[in-house]
Amino acid sequence: MKSAELDKLARRHGISLTRPSPDNQEVAISGETKRKILQALKIDSAGAADHEIGAPRRQPAAKKIARSFLPDFLSNTPVWGISLQLYELRSARNWGIGDFEDLSDMADLAGSLGADFIGLTPLHAPFLAVPERCSPYEPSSRQHLNPLYIAVDRLPGFACNPELERQLASLRRTDLVDYAGVAQIKLKALRDLWPAWRRRSVIDGAYDPADFDAFVAQGGNSLRLHALFECLSFSMVERGAGAGWQCWPSDFQRFDSAAVAEFEHGHADDVCFHMWLQWLAHRQLMQAADRARKAGLRIGLYLDLAVGEAVDGSATWSEPDTYLSKATIGSPPDPFAIDGQDWHLAGYLPSAIAAGEMSPFRRMVSAAMRYAGAIRIDHAAALRRLFLVPLGSRPESGAYVRYPQDRLLQILAEVSAEHRCLVIGEDLGLIPKGLQDDLAAARILSYRILSYEQDERGFKPADTYPVLALACISTHDHQTLAGWWRGADIQDRCDHGIVPPDLSERHLEHRKRERRSLKAALKAAGLDLPAGLTARASREALRALTVSAYRFIARTPSLLVAVRLADLTDEKKPTNIPGTSDSYPNWRPKLSVLLEDMTSSPLLKRVTAAMGEERPQNRGARERIADGRILNRQG
């Protein structure tokens, strides 16, 4: 195929012919990259697809953009909430990992403090057979839940014993979540409970067997195949193969093979057991959402959606025609990752993502919104485009591919209205031009992190933040504010070989300027700062800084403000260090404070009191959002 014909075919199927470089130049992608991406999109050399392409060009600007749901009370009351990782919660009763009962208790606490939501990292289904694969952003399936969060001790029929309590006490004492230990002890206890449930001899109002039957019927093939995948995954690990299907014998790599059908026939009870686990998780998450509403959280639970799924997980095995199979999601070279990034995640095919009445995208967002008053879309740029890296290629050999933005926004609007769930888009990093304006027009909240809100003059004033936004100080990918102030994030990147020492020195010099700039911004906002606020500031000085910083973002016009629980408990270990795998225990550190002792934390008291003063639940409209104009300023 001639170069001009290849370019025409690539453009026709949404492939951008250039990508950005670290120095902000446009670099032409190669002919080989175009051919590989076309293959990944299941386009043959004649330009025909396996099914009709569903990624049309963006509609003209005059076309009205579908608007997602926003609760009426936000028209005159900006709110705040608490963000956390569920697994990191410690309690005197949990089994070494935060669970849905802890979430319910956290909702009671948040409600008593005046919060209106609890923000969580994804609760998606992991690989149960290899629980050490614990990143919530590389799930096996986004349409199902993590059974490790089931509070087993709250199930009817459960009875503890001294030996089990001894094992649980050991799991509670660890500073890192022992995923293998937790999975082993929970799954054994659940297996012990299963026979009585199977005989329907355990009946409880909250766990009615008829409700289980209805759940299975509603879940259909998606639920059955996920449960079947889990059974096969455990079986393959026992045989010495991997938990992911790409390591399985070829006759098990397709869900519709004769070998899989034979396996399912011989393991019907196991398949039903794993569907039961999903039902238990569903019931307890629904109970937590109900507790949040009863505790006065007007938004309730705020759930996160990962941008993709594991290439070898339940989702890609169950729906192979829905996913890209010859390319993975990543990011092009930029100043902070000069070689680009390959996140090794499977994404939906542009032609399949919005296809059909119950499209994959609709099913995914519905699965989260059924429990939530808000969802956050990780990497919101995916609503318009994804950077795809062909298998076996380096990230610099990838290309951007267009997705059906208008249709995806329409689906979000429809499902959010159905579930009365607001939508937040994580719009950080390399964002295509005009996307933030489109998201604002769609009433999808922007995501604003304090340390990112800088320009050539320093930190931006609070009143420049957008109204349609969630403002926060940091996320799971960052140090706490105190850690950022000390430069602990820079030191971590150096220690783990992510950034060379010479560049780290430059980053430390830049951090000095950032500290001065942040102090100037806080002072300009009329906020008090403690004396001795240097890089080696005392613990008490850093606590005072944290309180002032939260007052600062609380004074922004942004509708939502998230207070990170790790800031309130003064954590020293980061949740996740992006770019590390074996060198740091990502997604494992627990909080240093028991849930039962949270209210005795001096920083929690001071920060939440400040939030209550700046954003009281019952105060009328502030001057800047009077007359309901808040919802008209940005679409």
Backbone hydrogen bonds, N-H to C=O, Kabsch-Sander energy under -0.5 kcal/mol:
donor,donor_aa,acceptor,acceptor_aa,energy
6,L,2,K,-2.5
7,D,3,S,-2.6
8,K,4,A,-2.1
9,L,5,E,-2.4
10,A,6,L,-2.7
11,R,7,D,-2.7
12,R,8,K,-2.2
13,H,9,L,-1.3
14,G,11,R,-1.8
15,I,10,A,-2.8
16,S,14,G,-0.6
16,S,400,Y,-2.6
19,R,27,V,-2.4
21,S,25,Q,-1.9
24,N,21,S,-2.1
27,V,19,R,-3.7
27,V,25,Q,-0.5
29,I,17,L,-2.3
34,K,30,S,-2.1
35,R,31,G,-2.3
36,K,32,E,-2.4
37,I,33,T,-2.7
38,L,34,K,-2.4
39,Q,35,R,-2.1
40,A,36,K,-2.3
41,L,37,I,-1.9
42,K,39,Q,-1.8
43,I,38,L,-2.6
44,D,48,A,-2.6
47,G,44,D,-2.4
50,D,42,K,-1.1
63,K,60,P,-2.0
68,S,442,A,-3.3
74,L,71,P,-1.3
75,S,72,D,-2.2
76,N,73,F,-1.4
77,T,73,F,-0.8
79,V,559,L,-2.7
81,G,561,V,-2.3
82,I,117,F,-2.1
83,S,563,V,-2.5
84,L,119,G,-2.7
88,E,85,Q,-0.9
89,L,86,L,-1.4
90,R,593,V,-0.6
95,W,97,I,-0.6
98,G,87,Y,-1.6
100,F,149,Y,-2.7
103,L,99,D,-2.1
104,S,100,F,-1.8
105,D,101,E,-2.3
106,M,102,D,-2.8
107,A,103,L,-2.0
108,D,104,S,-1.8
109,L,105,D,-2.1
110,A,106,M,-3.0
111,G,107,A,-2.5
112,S,108,D,-1.9
113,L,109,L,-1.2
114,G,110,A,-0.6
114,G,111,G,-1.0
115,A,110,A,-2.4
116,D,80,W,-3.1
118,I,300,G,-2.1
119,G,82,I,-2.8
120,L,302,Y,-2.7
121,T,84,L,-0.8
125,A,141,S,-1.5
125,A,144,H,-1.5
127,F,133,R,-0.6
128,L,126,P,-1.0
130,V,127,F,-1.1
133,R,130,V,-2.2
134,C,132,E,-2.1
138,E,135,S,-1.6
140,S,125,A,-2.3
141,S,125,A,-1.5
146,N,123,L,-1.4
149,Y,146,N,-1.7
150,I,147,P,-1.8
152,V,150,I,-1.3
154,R,151,A,-1.7
155,L,152,V,-2.0
158,F,155,L,-1.8
165,E,161,N,-2.6
166,R,162,P,-2.0
167,Q,163,E,-1.9
168,L,164,L,-2.5
169,A,165,E,-2.4
170,S,166,R,-1.6
171,L,167,Q,-1.9
172,R,168,L,-2.3
173,R,169,A,-1.4
174,T,170,S,-0.7
177,V,588,R,-2.6
179,Y,177,V,-1.3
182,V,178,D,-3.0
183,A,179,Y,-2.8
184,Q,180,A,-2.3
185,I,181,G,-2.1
186,K,182,V,-2.6
187,L,183,A,-2.6
188,K,184,Q,-1.7
189,A,185,I,-1.9
190,L,186,K,-2.7
191,R,187,L,-2.4
192,D,188,K,-2.1
193,L,189,A,-1.4
194,W,190,L,-1.7
197,W,193,L,-1.5
198,R,194,W,-3.0
199,R,195,P,-1.9
200,R,197,W,-1.4
201,S,196,A,-2.4
202,V,196,A,-0.6
203,I,201,S,-0.6
204,D,207,Y,-0.5
207,Y,204,D,-1.0
208,D,205,G,-0.6
211,D,208,D,-1.1
212,F,208,D,-1.4
213,D,209,P,-2.0
214,A,210,A,-2.0
215,F,211,D,-2.5
216,V,212,F,-2.5
217,A,213,D,-2.2
218,Q,214,A,-2.6
219,G,215,F,-2.4
220,G,216,V,-1.5
222,S,219,G,-0.7
223,L,219,G,-1.5
224,R,220,G,-2.2
225,L,221,N,-3.1
226,H,222,S,-1.7
227,A,223,L,-2.4
228,L,224,R,-2.5
229,F,225,L,-2.6
230,E,226,H,-2.2
231,C,227,A,-2.0
232,L,228,L,-2.6
233,S,229,F,-3.0
234,F,230,E,-2.3
235,S,231,C,-2.3
236,M,232,L,-3.0
237,V,233,S,-2.1
238,E,234,F,-2.0
239,R,235,S,-1.3
240,G,236,M,-0.6
240,G,237,V,-1.0
241,A,236,M,-2.6
245,W,312,D,-1.7
247,C,244,G,-1.7
248,W,245,W,-1.5
252,F,249,P,-2.4
253,Q,250,S,-1.2
255,F,317,W,-0.7
257,S,254,R,-1.5
261,A,257,S,-2.0
262,E,258,A,-2.3
263,F,259,A,-2.2
264,E,260,V,-2.8
265,H,261,A,-2.1
266,G,262,E,-1.7
267,H,263,F,-0.8
267,H,264,E,-0.8
268,A,265,H,-0.7
271,V,267,H,-2.2
272,C,268,A,-2.1
273,F,269,D,-2.2
274,H,270,D,-2.1
275,M,271,V,-1.7
276,W,272,C,-2.2
277,L,273,F,-2.0
278,Q,274,H,-1.6
279,W,275,M,-1.9
280,L,276,W,-2.7
281,A,277,L,-2.5
282,H,278,Q,-2.5
283,R,279,W,-3.0
284,Q,280,L,-2.5
285,L,281,A,-2.3
286,M,282,H,-2.3
287,Q,283,R,-2.1
288,A,284,Q,-2.1
289,A,285,L,-2.4
290,D,286,M,-2.2
291,R,287,Q,-2.5
292,A,288,A,-2.3
293,R,289,A,-1.9
294,K,290,D,-2.5
295,A,291,R,-1.9
296,G,293,R,-1.5
297,L,292,A,-2.3
298,R,296,G,-0.9
299,I,116,D,-2.2
300,G,116,D,-1.9
302,Y,118,I,-2.7
303,L,301,L,-0.5
303,L,374,A,-2.2
305,L,376,R,-2.7
306,A,304,D,-0.5
309,E,346,A,-1.9
310,A,139,P,-3.3
311,V,344,H,-0.6
313,G,310,A,-1.3
315,A,140,S,-2.5
317,W,313,G,-1.7
318,S,314,S,-2.6
319,E,315,A,-2.1
322,T,319,E,-1.9
323,Y,319,E,-0.7
323,Y,320,P,-0.5
324,L,347,G,-2.8
328,T,389,V,-2.4
329,I,345,L,-2.4
330,G,387,F,-2.5
331,S,341,Q,-2.7
334,D,337,A,-1.7
337,A,334,D,-1.2
340,G,337,A,-2.4
341,Q,331,S,-3.0
343,W,329,I,-1.9
343,W,341,Q,-0.5
345,L,329,I,-0.6
346,A,309,E,-3.7
349,L,322,T,-2.8
352,A,349,L,-1.3
353,I,349,L,-2.3
355,A,352,A,-1.3
359,S,356,G,-0.7
359,S,357,E,-0.6
361,F,353,I,-2.2
363,R,359,S,-2.6
364,M,360,P,-2.2
365,V,361,F,-2.4
366,S,362,R,-2.3
367,A,363,R,-1.9
368,A,364,M,-1.0
369,M,365,V,-2.8
370,R,366,S,-1.7
371,Y,368,A,-1.6
372,A,368,A,-0.9
373,G,301,L,-2.7
374,A,301,L,-1.3
375,I,422,L,-2.0
376,R,303,L,-2.5
377,I,424,I,-3.1
378,D,305,L,-2.1
378,D,376,R,-0.8
380,A,426,E,-2.1
382,A,379,H,-2.3
383,L,380,A,-2.2
384,R,381,A,-2.1
385,R,381,A,-3.1
386,L,401,V,-2.0
387,F,330,G,-0.6
388,L,386,L,-0.7
388,L,399,A,-3.0
389,V,328,T,-3.2
391,L,326,K,-2.0
393,S,390,P,-2.2
396,E,339,D,-0.5
397,S,394,R,-2.4
398,G,395,P,-2.0
399,A,388,L,-2.0
401,V,386,L,-2.5
402,R,14,G,-2.6
403,Y,384,R,-3.2
405,Q,403,Y,-2.2
408,L,404,P,-2.3
409,L,405,Q,-2.7
410,Q,406,D,-1.8
411,I,407,R,-2.2
412,L,408,L,-2.5
413,A,409,L,-2.2
414,E,410,Q,-2.4
415,V,411,I,-2.9
416,S,412,L,-2.5
417,A,413,A,-1.8
418,E,414,E,-2.0
419,H,415,V,-2.2
420,R,416,S,-1.0
421,C,416,S,-2.1
422,L,373,G,-2.3
424,I,375,I,-2.7
425,G,445,L,-3.3
426,E,377,I,-2.4
426,E,424,I,-0.5
427,D,425,G,-1.4
431,I,429,G,-1.1
435,L,432,P,-2.0
438,D,434,G,-2.0
439,L,435,L,-2.8
440,A,436,Q,-2.2
441,A,437,D,-2.3
442,A,438,D,-1.6
443,R,440,A,-1.6
444,I,439,L,-2.9
445,L,423,V,-2.6
445,L,443,R,-0.6
446,S,468,L,-2.5
448,R,446,S,-0.5
448,R,470,L,-3.1
449,I,447,Y,-0.6
450,L,472,C,-2.5
451,S,473,I,-0.7
452,Y,449,I,-1.6
453,E,449,I,-1.1
453,E,450,L,-1.1
454,Q,452,Y,-2.1
455,D,458,G,-2.5
458,G,455,D,-1.7
460,K,453,E,-2.6
464,T,461,P,-1.7
465,Y,462,A,-1.5
469,A,467,V,-2.1
470,L,446,S,-2.6
471,A,560,L,-2.7
472,C,448,R,-2.4
473,I,562,A,-0.6
478,H,475,T,-2.0
484,W,480,T,-2.8
485,W,481,L,-2.7
486,R,482,A,-1.9
487,G,483,G,-0.7
487,G,484,W,-1.0
488,A,483,G,-2.7
491,Q,487,G,-2.2
492,D,488,A,-2.4
493,R,489,D,-2.0
494,C,490,I,-1.8
495,D,491,Q,-3.1
496,H,492,D,-2.1
497,G,494,C,-1.6
498,I,493,R,-2.2
499,V,493,R,-1.6
504,S,500,P,-2.2
505,E,501,P,-2.1
506,R,502,D,-1.4
507,H,503,L,-2.2
508,L,504,S,-2.4
509,E,505,E,-1.9
510,H,506,R,-2.2
511,R,507,H,-2.1
512,K,508,L,-1.4
513,R,509,E,-1.3
514,E,510,H,-2.1
515,R,511,R,-2.7
516,R,512,K,-2.0
517,S,513,R,-2.4
518,L,514,E,-2.8
519,K,515,R,-2.3
520,A,516,R,-2.1
521,A,517,S,-2.3
522,L,518,L,-2.6
523,K,519,K,-2.5
524,A,520,A,-2.6
525,A,521,A,-1.3
526,G,523,K,-1.9
527,L,522,L,-2.4
533,L,530,P,-0.5
534,T,532,G,-2.0
537,A,534,T,-1.6
542,L,538,S,-2.2
543,R,539,R,-1.9
544,A,540,E,-2.2
545,L,541,A,-2.1
546,T,542,L,-2.3
547,V,543,R,-2.2
548,S,544,A,-2.1
549,A,545,L,-2.8
550,Y,546,T,-2.2
551,R,547,V,-2.0
552,F,548,S,-2.2
553,I,549,A,-2.1
554,A,550,Y,-2.0
555,R,551,R,-1.2
555,R,552,F,-0.7
556,T,553,I,-1.1
559,L,467,V,-2.6
560,L,469,A,-2.1
561,V,79,V,-1.1
562,A,471,A,-2.3
563,V,81,G,-3.1
563,V,561,V,-0.5
564,R,562,A,-0.6
565,L,83,S,-2.8
567,D,564,R,-1.1
568,L,564,R,-1.2
569,T,565,L,-1.6
570,D,567,D,-0.7
571,E,566,A,-2.3
576,N,476,H,-0.8
580,T,577,I,-1.9
586,N,584,Y,-2.3
587,W,575,T,-2.3
588,R,585,P,-1.3
590,K,175,D,-2.6
591,L,88,E,-2.6
595,L,90,R,-2.7
597,D,594,L,-1.1
598,M,595,L,-1.2
600,S,597,D,-1.8
601,S,598,M,-2.2
604,L,568,L,-0.6
605,K,601,S,-2.1
606,R,602,P,-2.1
607,V,603,L,-2.8
608,T,604,L,-2.3
609,A,605,K,-1.7
610,A,606,R,-2.0
611,M,607,V,-2.5
612,G,608,T,-2.2
613,E,609,A,-1.8
614,E,610,A,-2.5
615,R,611,M,-3.3
619,R,616,P,-0.9
625,I,622,R,-1.8
626,A,623,E,-1.3
628,G,625,I,-0.9
629,R,626,A,-1.7
631,L,628,G,-1.2
632,N,629,R,-1.6
633,R,629,R,-1.1
635,G,632,N,-0.7
